[in-house]
Amino acid sequence: MRQDSDFQDFYEASYCRIVALVTAVLGDRHEAQDVAQEAFARALTWWPRLGNYELPEAWVRKVALRIAIDSTRRARRAVGGSDVRRNFGPWADPATGASL
């Protein structure tokens, strides 16, 4: 039971800081709250080991930032910003002019 209360204390002490950090990165507080919840859910899974770290909040911060970055990448891909052909149109062979 002590392990659960340790995690609860950790969560309550660090949740607002994690949300503030991710909000600064994403610019969206609601999405930042979702990211923080996911990061803390992962931390709970690893808590038996993570609870012994000197700074477990650093681990959660790192995980939350990775989740936020992945979320941003997925959103950009959904819009189509990473497809070179979409940005520049069909490619053509310089020698023949035929579309590739």
C-alpha positions as CSV (number, residue, x, y, z in Angstrom):
1,M,0.0,0.0,0.0
2,R,2.9,2.4,0.7
3,Q,4.0,2.2,-2.9
4,D,0.6,3.5,-4.1
5,S,0.6,6.4,-1.7
6,D,4.2,7.3,-2.7
7,F,3.1,7.5,-6.3
8,Q,0.0,9.5,-5.4
9,D,2.2,12.0,-3.5
10,F,4.6,12.2,-6.4
11,Y,1.8,12.7,-8.9
12,E,0.2,15.5,-6.8
13,A,3.5,17.2,-6.3
14,S,4.6,17.2,-10.0
15,Y,1.5,17.1,-12.2
16,C,1.1,20.9,-12.5
17,R,4.8,21.4,-13.4
18,I,4.6,18.7,-16.1
19,V,1.4,20.2,-17.6
20,A,3.0,23.7,-17.6
21,L,6.1,22.4,-19.4
22,V,4.1,20.5,-22.1
23,T,1.7,23.5,-22.5
24,A,4.8,25.7,-23.2
25,V,5.9,23.2,-25.9
26,L,2.5,22.5,-27.5
27,G,0.7,25.7,-26.9
28,D,-2.5,23.8,-26.0
29,R,-3.3,23.2,-22.3
30,H,-5.9,20.5,-23.0
31,E,-3.5,18.5,-25.2
32,A,-0.8,19.0,-22.6
33,Q,-3.1,17.5,-19.9
34,D,-3.6,14.5,-22.1
35,V,0.1,14.1,-22.6
36,A,0.8,14.5,-18.9
37,Q,-1.8,11.8,-18.1
38,E,-0.2,9.4,-20.6
39,A,3.3,10.1,-19.1
40,F,2.1,9.5,-15.6
41,A,0.3,6.3,-16.6
42,R,3.6,5.1,-18.0
43,A,5.3,6.1,-14.8
44,L,2.8,4.2,-12.7
45,T,3.7,1.1,-14.7
46,W,7.4,1.6,-13.9
47,W,6.9,2.9,-10.4
48,P,8.4,0.0,-8.5
49,R,11.7,0.9,-10.2
50,L,11.1,4.6,-10.9
51,G,10.2,5.3,-7.3
52,N,13.8,4.6,-6.3
53,Y,15.2,7.2,-8.7
54,E,16.7,10.3,-7.2
55,L,14.5,12.5,-9.6
56,P,11.6,10.5,-10.9
57,E,10.1,13.7,-12.2
58,A,12.9,14.0,-14.7
59,W,11.9,10.7,-16.2
60,V,8.2,11.8,-16.5
61,R,9.3,15.1,-18.0
62,K,11.4,13.3,-20.6
63,V,8.6,10.9,-21.5
64,A,6.0,13.7,-21.6
65,L,8.2,15.7,-24.0
66,R,8.7,12.6,-26.3
67,I,4.9,12.1,-26.3
68,A,4.4,15.7,-27.2
69,I,6.9,15.6,-30.0
70,D,5.4,12.4,-31.4
71,S,2.0,14.0,-31.3
72,T,3.2,17.1,-33.2
73,R,4.9,14.9,-35.8
74,R,1.7,12.8,-36.3
75,A,-0.4,16.0,-36.7
76,R,2.1,17.4,-39.3
77,R,2.0,14.1,-41.2
78,A,-1.8,14.1,-41.2
79,V,-1.8,17.5,-42.8
80,G,0.7,16.3,-45.4
81,G,3.7,18.6,-44.6
82,S,6.3,15.8,-45.0
83,D,5.4,14.5,-48.4
84,V,7.8,16.1,-50.9
85,R,5.9,15.0,-54.0
86,R,2.7,16.7,-52.6
87,N,4.6,19.9,-52.1
88,F,6.3,20.1,-55.5
89,G,4.0,18.2,-57.8
90,P,4.8,15.1,-59.9
91,W,8.5,14.5,-60.7
92,A,9.7,14.2,-64.2
93,D,12.8,12.6,-65.7
94,P,15.0,15.5,-66.9
95,A,16.1,13.5,-70.0
96,T,12.8,12.5,-71.3
97,G,10.3,14.7,-69.5
98,A,8.3,11.6,-68.5
99,S,6.6,11.6,-65.1
100,L,8.1,9.4,-62.5
